[in-house]
Amino acid sequence: MAVQPNQVNKVFYDPVHGHIALDPLLVSIIDTPQFQRLRNIKQLGGGYFVFPGASHNRFEHSIGVAHLAGKLVQSLRTDNELNITDTDELCVKIAGLCHDLGHGPFSHVFEGFMKEENPESNWKHEEMSVRMFDYLIEENGISEIMRNEYNFTDQDFQFIRELIYTPKPPNNPNPENRQWSYTGRPQEKSYLYQIVNNQTTGIDVDKMDYFSRDCHHLGIKCNFSHERYLVFARVCIDEELGTQICIRDKEAMNMYELFHIRSYLHHNIYHHRVTKAVESMIVDALRAANERLSISAAVNDPSAYMKLTDFILQKILDLADPEHPAAPGIIERISKREVYKFIDGKVFRPNDVRHVDLAESWEEKLQAWVEHVRNKAGGHQLEFNAQDFKIMPIKINCGRNEDDPISFLRFYRRDEPNIPIQLSRDEISFLLPERFAEIKVMVFYKREDERVVDLMKRHIEALWEELQRAPENQSEVPLLN
């Protein structure tokens, strides 16, 4: 059915944002098999196996992002000099709606599967989202509607793609010499690229929705107010960063709350040790079933990829046979709560283990440690090897690696709303965090022998010491003695 631009918006009720009114074009995108697929992909991946409230999916998150994207554009449009058009606003909302179309089963878990199964592919769900967007609008005749009824041009379609997958801008301190690498919109509208996926500050409506939504479903208080951000955001031109979305100076602590809740969720929810154990098992199950079901090959065909959802685990069970017991066996263990055993975990400053990370030698360190323990425990008569363990380095930061993300944000004062300023930390508070990144390393045992768990726990300090020992020759990785 053709969509007319003058049709009445459709209203949804959302538990986080209340009533949401969406343009008929966005509704036509929602009412497609490609978008409805997101109903069956958990927002928090394996987190639902740990937190019963974490039952929300990418579907409602995507609608929430579209809503907030529209709200932010409408707030910025109060400045008539920006010349933001209706098409600009619609493109940003469509990008917010479609930014997660490329997620696979259990969201980021699938990226972990692809990284282990095909490390050379460098597969990203954002790039897949662009492909799925193109597939969606062509398969359902929506591209024709966008051109004929909404007067979309090739440049508008490219703009949406760039908003969904926004490569990092060139790092040139001089804005006059900074090459503009996007073709969807000119450089004077660069602020539009900071709404859905902000590569400059990491502050965008994607995070605002999923922080609020995750907290809502988990029963956690979120002290960051995205409503205040939407009210106080405006566009200014900064000599160093160029055209930027800036925020009132009095909102500085509110912005730190955004990164505080991010840190809390990563530590206590997203990287909960049982969550990571379950997600590691899901990855192993997918890898064990991959040759038979061609799971990784589906990323090359949008029509096949559309069929990949969280139901893949049930499909693996339904197709179980005695000749391929590994994958169904892992899934049955998850159902029985027989998850991988947590040996221990430790938080490191990035500098302490940078040599390991740069050399990507985590597995080598793990193997050396396992061999070290085997030699020390020669009389224990326990059977284990490095393949029975999994080391998991998790990088946690505030969006700008080890830098304070607020240092990349520009503010304005009430009496000078068009002049962007950078607030010093002392102007904001003397109680601000000093560090903004860490690497959390966790070690798991895949089998169920408690004697091995106890033995490895007694020797875990040897692994932590080895990870922090920088080799004299960076090309060599020393073994434990």
C-alpha positions as CSV (number, residue, x, y, z in Angstrom):
1,M,0.0,0.0,0.0
2,A,1.4,3.4,-1.0
3,V,2.3,5.7,1.9
4,Q,1.3,9.3,1.5
5,P,3.3,12.1,3.2
6,N,0.2,13.8,4.5
7,Q,-1.1,10.7,6.3
8,V,-1.6,10.9,10.1
9,N,1.2,9.7,12.3
10,K,0.8,6.4,14.1
11,V,1.1,6.5,17.9
12,F,2.9,3.8,19.9
13,Y,3.0,3.6,23.7
14,D,6.4,2.9,25.0
15,P,7.2,2.1,28.7
16,V,10.3,4.3,28.6
17,H,9.3,7.4,26.5
18,G,5.5,7.3,26.8
19,H,3.5,8.0,23.6
20,I,5.6,8.0,20.4
21,A,4.2,9.4,17.2
22,L,5.9,8.1,14.0
23,D,5.6,9.2,10.4
24,P,3.8,6.8,8.1
25,L,7.0,6.2,6.3
26,L,8.7,4.9,9.4
27,V,5.7,2.7,10.1
28,S,5.9,1.2,6.7
29,I,9.6,0.3,7.5
30,I,8.5,-1.2,10.9
31,D,5.8,-3.3,9.2
32,T,8.3,-5.5,7.2
33,P,9.7,-8.9,7.9
34,Q,13.2,-7.5,8.0
35,F,12.3,-5.1,10.9
36,Q,9.9,-7.4,12.7
37,R,12.9,-9.8,12.9
38,L,14.3,-7.5,15.7
39,R,11.5,-8.7,18.0
40,N,13.4,-12.0,18.3
41,I,16.9,-10.6,19.2
42,K,17.5,-9.8,22.8
43,Q,18.9,-6.4,23.6
44,L,21.2,-7.7,26.3
45,G,22.2,-11.0,24.6
46,G,22.9,-13.6,27.3
47,G,21.9,-11.1,30.0
48,Y,18.3,-12.5,30.0
49,F,19.7,-15.8,31.3
50,V,20.9,-13.9,34.4
51,F,18.5,-11.0,34.9
52,P,14.8,-12.1,34.4
53,G,13.8,-8.5,33.6
54,A,16.1,-8.2,30.7
55,S,13.6,-9.5,28.2
56,H,13.5,-6.5,25.9
57,N,14.6,-6.7,22.3
58,R,16.2,-4.7,19.6
59,F,12.7,-4.0,18.1
60,E,11.6,-1.6,20.8
61,H,15.0,-0.1,21.3
62,S,15.1,0.9,17.6
63,I,11.7,2.6,17.8
64,G,13.0,4.5,20.9
65,V,16.1,5.7,19.1
66,A,14.0,6.9,16.1
67,H,11.8,8.8,18.6
68,L,14.7,10.5,20.4
69,A,16.5,11.3,17.1
70,G,13.4,13.1,16.0
71,K,13.1,14.9,19.3
72,L,16.7,16.1,19.1
73,V,16.4,17.3,15.5
74,Q,13.2,19.2,16.4
75,S,15.0,20.8,19.3
76,L,17.9,21.9,17.0
77,R,15.5,23.2,14.4
78,T,14.4,26.0,16.7
79,D,17.5,27.7,15.4
80,N,16.2,28.8,11.9
81,E,19.7,29.7,10.7
82,L,20.7,26.0,10.6
83,N,18.3,25.4,7.7
84,I,17.4,21.9,8.8
85,T,14.8,20.5,6.3
86,D,12.0,18.1,6.8
87,T,14.0,15.6,4.7
88,D,17.0,16.0,7.0
89,E,14.8,15.2,10.0
90,L,13.2,12.2,8.3
91,C,16.6,10.8,7.2
92,V,17.9,11.0,10.8
93,K,14.8,9.3,12.2
94,I,15.0,6.5,9.6
95,A,18.7,6.0,10.5
96,G,17.8,5.8,14.2
97,L,15.1,3.3,13.4
98,C,17.3,1.1,11.2
99,H,20.7,1.4,12.9
100,D,20.4,-2.1,14.5
101,L,18.9,-4.1,11.5
102,G,22.3,-5.8,11.2
103,H,22.4,-7.4,14.6
104,G,22.6,-11.2,14.7
105,P,21.4,-13.7,17.3
106,F,21.8,-12.4,20.9
107,S,23.1,-9.0,19.6
108,H,26.8,-8.5,20.3
109,V,27.2,-12.2,21.0
110,F,27.0,-12.8,17.2
111,E,29.9,-10.4,16.7
112,G,31.9,-12.5,19.1
113,F,31.0,-15.6,17.1
114,M,32.1,-14.0,13.8
115,K,35.4,-12.8,15.4
116,E,36.3,-16.3,16.5
117,E,34.9,-18.1,13.5
118,N,36.4,-15.8,10.9
119,P,38.9,-13.3,12.4
120,E,40.0,-12.0,9.1
121,S,36.5,-10.8,8.1
122,N,36.4,-7.9,10.6
123,W,32.7,-8.2,10.4
124,K,30.6,-5.3,12.0
125,H,26.9,-5.2,12.7
126,E,26.8,-1.6,11.6
127,E,27.9,-2.4,8.1
128,M,25.4,-5.3,8.1
129,S,22.7,-2.8,9.1
130,V,23.4,-0.7,6.0
131,R,23.0,-3.8,3.8
132,M,19.9,-4.9,5.6
133,F,18.4,-1.3,5.2
134,D,19.0,-1.5,1.4
135,Y,17.5,-5.0,1.3
136,L,14.5,-3.9,3.3
137,I,13.5,-0.9,1.2
138,E,14.0,-2.7,-2.1
139,E,12.2,-5.9,-1.1
140,N,9.2,-4.1,0.2
141,G,8.9,-1.4,-2.4
142,I,9.7,1.4,0.1
143,S,12.6,2.9,-1.9
144,E,10.1,3.7,-4.7
145,I,7.8,5.3,-2.1
146,M,10.6,7.3,-0.7
147,R,11.5,8.6,-4.1
148,N,8.0,9.2,-5.5
149,E,6.1,10.3,-2.4
150,Y,8.8,11.9,-0.3
151,N,11.1,13.2,-3.1
152,F,14.2,11.4,-1.7
153,T,17.3,11.6,-3.8
154,D,20.4,9.3,-4.1
155,Q,22.1,11.8,-1.8
156,D,19.4,11.3,0.9
157,F,19.8,7.5,0.7
158,Q,23.5,7.8,1.1
159,F,23.0,10.2,4.0
160,I,20.9,7.5,5.8
161,R,23.6,4.9,5.2
162,E,26.3,7.2,6.6
163,L,24.2,7.9,9.7
164,I,23.8,4.2,10.3
165,Y,27.5,3.4,9.9
166,T,29.5,6.5,10.5
167,P,33.2,6.0,10.1
168,K,35.4,8.1,12.5
169,P,36.1,11.6,11.2
170,P,39.7,12.5,10.1
171,N,41.8,13.4,13.1
172,N,43.1,16.9,12.1
173,P,43.2,19.6,14.8
174,N,42.7,22.3,12.2
175,P,39.1,22.4,11.0
176,E,40.1,24.4,7.9
177,N,42.3,21.5,6.8
178,R,40.0,18.7,8.0
179,Q,38.8,16.8,4.9
180,W,35.1,16.2,4.8
181,S,34.7,12.5,4.1
182,Y,30.9,12.2,3.8
183,T,28.7,12.8,0.8
184,G,25.2,12.6,2.2
185,R,25.3,16.1,3.6
186,P,27.8,19.0,3.4
187,Q,30.2,19.9,6.2
188,E,28.1,22.7,7.5
189,K,25.5,20.1,8.5
190,S,28.1,17.9,10.3
191,Y,26.1,18.1,13.5
192,L,23.5,15.8,12.0
193,Y,26.1,13.0,12.1
194,Q,26.3,13.5,15.9
195,I,22.8,12.5,16.7
196,V,22.4,8.7,16.1
197,N,26.1,7.6,16.2
198,N,28.3,10.3,17.6
199,Q,32.0,9.6,16.8
200,T,33.2,12.8,18.4
201,T,31.9,12.6,22.0
202,G,30.2,9.2,22.2
203,I,27.0,11.1,23.3
204,D,24.1,10.1,21.1
205,V,20.5,9.1,21.2
206,D,21.4,5.4,20.7
207,K,23.1,5.3,24.1
208,M,20.4,7.5,25.7
209,D,17.7,5.0,24.8
210,Y,19.5,1.8,25.7
211,F,20.7,3.2,29.0
212,S,17.2,4.3,29.9
213,R,15.6,1.1,28.6
214,D,18.1,-1.3,30.1
215,C,17.7,0.4,33.5
216,H,13.9,0.4,33.2
217,H,13.8,-3.4,32.6
218,L,16.5,-4.2,35.1
219,G,14.9,-2.1,37.9
220,I,17.9,0.2,38.1
221,K,17.7,4.0,38.7
222,C,19.2,6.0,35.8
223,N,20.2,9.4,37.0
224,F,21.1,10.7,33.6
225,S,18.3,12.8,32.1
226,H,18.1,12.6,28.3
227,E,15.1,15.0,28.5
228,R,17.3,17.8,29.8
229,Y,19.9,17.1,27.1
230,L,17.2,17.4,24.4
231,V,16.1,20.7,25.8
232,F,19.6,22.3,26.2
233,A,21.3,21.0,23.1
234,R,22.2,23.6,20.4
235,V,24.6,23.9,17.5
236,C,27.7,26.0,17.8
237,I,30.9,26.4,15.7
238,D,34.1,25.5,17.6
239,E,37.5,26.6,16.3
240,E,39.0,23.2,17.1
241,L,36.2,20.7,16.5
242,G,34.1,22.5,13.9
243,T,30.3,22.5,14.0
244,Q,29.2,20.7,17.1
245,I,26.2,19.9,19.2
246,C,26.8,21.8,22.4
247,I,25.1,21.7,25.8
248,R,24.5,24.3,28.5
249,D,27.3,24.6,31.0
250,K,25.0,23.8,34.0
251,E,24.4,20.3,32.4
252,A,28.0,19.2,32.9
253,M,27.3,16.9,35.9
254,N,24.3,15.4,34.0
255,M,26.7,14.5,31.2
256,Y,29.0,12.8,33.7
257,E,26.0,10.8,34.9
258,L,25.7,9.4,31.4
259,F,29.1,7.9,31.6
260,H,28.7,6.9,35.2
261,I,25.6,4.8,34.3
262,R,27.5,3.4,31.4
263,S,30.3,2.3,33.7
264,Y,27.8,0.7,36.1
265,L,26.0,-1.2,33.4
266,H,29.2,-2.5,31.9
267,H,30.6,-3.7,35.2
268,N,27.4,-5.1,36.8
269,I,25.2,-6.1,33.9
270,Y,26.7,-6.4,30.5
271,H,29.9,-8.1,31.7
272,H,28.4,-10.0,34.7
273,R,30.5,-13.2,35.0
274,V,27.5,-15.5,34.5
275,T,26.3,-13.5,31.5
276,K,29.8,-13.8,30.0
277,A,29.9,-17.5,30.7
278,V,26.5,-18.1,29.0
279,E,27.5,-15.9,26.0
280,S,30.7,-17.8,25.7
281,M,28.8,-21.0,25.6
282,I,26.4,-19.6,22.9
283,V,29.4,-18.7,20.8
284,D,30.8,-22.2,21.2
285,A,27.5,-23.7,20.3
286,L,27.2,-21.6,17.1
287,R,30.7,-22.5,16.1
288,A,30.0,-26.2,16.7
289,A,26.9,-26.0,14.5
290,N,28.4,-23.6,11.9
291,E,29.6,-26.2,9.4
292,R,26.2,-28.0,9.4
293,L,24.0,-24.9,9.3
294,S,26.2,-22.4,7.4
295,I,25.6,-19.7,10.1
296,S,28.6,-17.5,9.3
297,A,27.9,-17.7,5.6
298,A,24.5,-16.0,6.1
299,V,26.2,-12.6,6.5
300,N,26.9,-12.7,2.8
301,D,23.2,-13.0,1.9
302,P,20.6,-10.7,3.5
303,S,17.7,-13.0,2.7
304,A,19.5,-15.8,4.6
305,Y,20.7,-13.4,7.4
306,M,17.1,-12.4,7.9
307,K,16.3,-15.9,9.2
308,L,19.0,-15.6,11.9
309,T,17.5,-14.8,15.3
310,D,17.8,-16.0,18.9
311,F,15.7,-19.0,17.8
312,I,18.9,-20.4,16.3
313,L,19.5,-22.3,19.6
314,Q,16.2,-24.1,19.3
315,K,16.9,-24.9,15.7
316,I,20.2,-26.5,16.7
317,L,18.3,-28.6,19.3
318,D,15.6,-29.5,16.8
319,L,18.2,-30.8,14.3
320,A,20.2,-32.6,16.8
321,D,21.6,-36.0,15.9
322,P,24.1,-38.5,17.4
323,E,26.7,-37.7,14.9
324,H,26.8,-34.0,15.9
325,P,26.4,-33.9,19.7
326,A,28.6,-30.9,20.6
327,A,26.3,-27.9,19.9
328,P,23.1,-29.4,21.3
329,G,25.1,-30.6,24.3
330,I,26.3,-27.0,25.1
331,I,22.8,-25.6,24.8
332,E,21.4,-28.3,27.1
333,R,24.1,-27.4,29.6
334,I,22.8,-23.8,29.5
335,S,19.3,-25.0,30.1
336,K,20.4,-26.9,33.1
337,R,22.5,-24.0,34.4
338,E,25.7,-26.0,34.0
339,V,27.6,-23.0,32.7
340,Y,31.3,-22.6,32.3
341,K,33.1,-22.3,35.7
342,F,34.4,-18.9,36.6
343,I,38.0,-19.2,37.7
344,D,38.7,-15.6,38.6
345,G,38.8,-12.1,37.2
346,K,41.0,-9.0,37.6
347,V,40.8,-5.4,36.5
348,F,43.9,-3.9,34.9
349,R,44.9,-0.4,33.8
350,P,45.2,-0.5,30.0
351,N,48.9,0.4,30.2
352,D,49.6,-2.6,32.4
353,V,48.6,-5.1,29.7
354,R,49.0,-3.0,26.6
355,H,51.9,-5.2,25.3
356,V,49.6,-8.3,25.5
357,D,46.7,-6.5,23.8
358,L,48.9,-5.1,21.0
359,A,50.4,-8.4,20.3
360,E,47.0,-10.1,20.6
361,S,48.8,-12.7,22.7
362,W,46.0,-13.4,25.3
363,E,45.7,-17.0,24.2
364,E,49.4,-17.6,24.2
365,K,49.5,-16.3,27.8
366,L,46.7,-18.6,28.7
367,Q,48.4,-21.6,27.2
368,A,51.6,-20.8,29.0
369,W,49.8,-20.5,32.3
370,V,47.9,-23.8,31.9
371,E,51.2,-25.5,31.1
372,H,52.8,-23.9,34.1
373,V,50.0,-25.2,36.4
374,R,50.3,-28.7,34.8
375,N,54.0,-28.8,35.6
376,K,53.4,-27.6,39.2
377,A,50.6,-30.1,39.7
378,G,52.2,-33.1,38.2
379,G,51.1,-35.4,41.0
380,H,47.4,-34.4,40.9
381,Q,46.6,-36.8,38.0
382,L,44.1,-34.3,36.6
383,E,43.3,-34.2,32.9
384,F,43.1,-30.7,31.4
385,N,44.6,-28.6,28.6
386,A,44.5,-25.1,27.3
387,Q,41.4,-25.8,25.2
388,D,39.5,-26.4,28.4
389,F,39.8,-22.8,29.4
390,K,38.8,-19.4,28.0
391,I,40.4,-16.1,28.7
392,M,38.2,-13.1,28.1
393,P,39.8,-9.6,28.0
394,I,37.0,-6.9,28.1
395,K,37.8,-3.3,27.3
396,I,35.7,-0.9,29.3
397,N,35.9,2.8,28.6
398,C,33.7,5.9,28.3
399,G,33.7,6.1,24.6
400,R,37.0,7.9,24.0
401,N,39.5,5.1,25.0
402,E,41.5,6.5,28.0
403,D,40.4,10.1,27.6
404,D,37.8,12.0,29.5
405,P,34.9,12.1,27.1
406,I,33.7,15.4,28.5
407,S,36.9,17.1,27.3
408,F,35.6,16.6,23.7
409,L,32.2,18.1,24.5
410,R,31.6,21.8,24.1
411,F,29.3,23.8,26.3
412,Y,27.8,27.3,26.1
413,R,26.7,29.8,28.7
414,R,23.3,31.3,29.0
415,D,24.4,34.9,28.2
416,E,26.6,33.7,25.2
417,P,24.6,30.9,23.6
418,N,26.5,30.9,20.3
419,I,30.0,30.8,21.8
420,P,31.2,27.2,22.5
421,I,33.5,26.8,25.5
422,Q,35.5,23.9,27.0
423,L,34.9,23.5,30.7
424,S,37.9,22.6,32.9
425,R,37.5,19.8,35.3
426,D,37.9,22.2,38.2
427,E,35.1,24.3,37.0
428,I,32.8,21.3,37.2
429,S,33.7,19.4,40.4
430,F,36.7,18.3,42.4
431,L,35.1,14.8,42.7
432,L,35.4,13.7,39.1
433,P,36.9,10.4,38.1
434,E,40.6,10.3,37.3
435,R,40.6,7.3,34.9
436,F,38.2,6.5,32.1
437,A,39.3,3.1,30.8
438,E,40.3,-0.4,32.1
439,I,40.6,-3.9,30.9
440,K,38.7,-6.6,32.8
441,V,40.1,-10.1,32.3
442,M,38.1,-13.1,33.2
443,V,39.1,-16.8,33.0
444,F,36.6,-19.6,32.6
445,Y,36.8,-23.4,32.7
446,K,34.6,-25.2,30.2
447,R,34.3,-28.5,31.9
448,E,32.8,-29.4,35.3
449,D,35.6,-31.0,37.3
450,E,35.7,-28.9,40.5
451,R,39.1,-30.3,41.4
452,V,40.5,-28.5,38.3
453,V,38.7,-25.3,39.3
454,D,40.2,-25.4,42.7
455,L,43.7,-26.1,41.4
456,M,43.5,-23.2,38.8
457,K,42.2,-20.8,41.4
458,R,45.2,-21.5,43.6
459,H,47.6,-20.6,40.8
460,I,45.7,-17.7,39.2
461,E,48.1,-15.1,40.6
462,A,50.8,-16.5,38.3
463,L,48.6,-15.6,35.3
464,W,48.0,-12.1,36.5
465,E,51.7,-11.5,37.1
466,E,52.5,-12.9,33.6
467,L,50.0,-10.6,31.9
468,Q,51.7,-7.6,33.5
469,R,55.2,-8.6,32.6
470,A,56.3,-6.7,29.5
471,P,58.7,-8.7,27.4
472,E,62.2,-7.3,26.8
473,N,61.8,-8.0,23.1
474,Q,58.2,-7.2,22.1
475,S,58.4,-9.7,19.3
476,E,58.8,-12.5,21.9
477,V,56.2,-13.6,24.4
478,P,57.9,-15.1,27.5
479,L,56.6,-18.3,29.0
480,L,56.0,-18.9,32.7
481,N,58.7,-20.7,34.5
